[in-house]
Amino acid sequence: MTISELLAKYNLKYEDLNISEKETLQRWMEELASKEITLDDVKNYIREMITGVEMELAECDLNQKKDIFLKGRLKNYLLLLSFLEGPEKAKQALEKQLKNLKK
């Protein structure tokens, strides 16, 4: 599947993406061709998207509509990352508690 076909599936055009999204999409397409996507790949992608949105939010000349839109995207990325990291964090907390019981 080409990038254009993938984007068309979601009614998007390559030109509509910002620079960060284009770079990330290109890297992901290369990874898709070479291997399967792992959970860590998805987490890293979401972290990159969070950084991209944060950079856009740091702009001084945002209108209110774009500001609200970016904050919504940021919240969605943060919630998704939290959901994906939940089991890992729960396991770490359990291990920490068990380690404390051992003392």
HUGIFEN-V611057 format. One record per pair of residues at least 12 apart in sequence whose ideal C-beta (glycine too) atoms are under 10 Angstrom apart, sorted by the first residue. I is the first residue (numbers start at 0). J is the second residue. Records with the same first field share a line. If there is no record, write none. Layout:
# HUGIFEN-V611057
I=J ; J
This chain:
# HUGIFEN-V611057
0=28 ; 31 ; 32
1=28
2=16 ; 21 ; 24 ; 25 ; 27 ; 28
5=24 ; 27 ; 28 ; 31
6=24
11=24
13=25
17=51 ; 52 ; 54 ; 55
18=51
19=47 ; 48 ; 50 ; 51 ; 52 ; 54 ; 55
20=47 ; 48 ; 51
22=47 ; 51
23=43 ; 44 ; 47 ; 48 ; 51
24=44
26=40 ; 44 ; 47
27=40 ; 41 ; 44
30=44
38=83 ; 84 ; 86 ; 87
39=83
41=79 ; 80 ; 83
42=79 ; 80 ; 83 ; 84 ; 87
44=76 ; 80
45=75 ; 76 ; 77 ; 79 ; 80 ; 81 ; 82 ; 83 ; 84
46=76 ; 80
47=76
48=72 ; 73 ; 75 ; 76 ; 79 ; 80
49=72 ; 73 ; 75 ; 76 ; 77 ; 79 ; 80
50=76
51=69 ; 72 ; 73 ; 76
52=68 ; 69 ; 70 ; 71 ; 72 ; 73 ; 74 ; 75 ; 76 ; 77
53=69 ; 73 ; 76
54=69
55=68 ; 69 ; 72 ; 73
56=69 ; 70 ; 72 ; 73
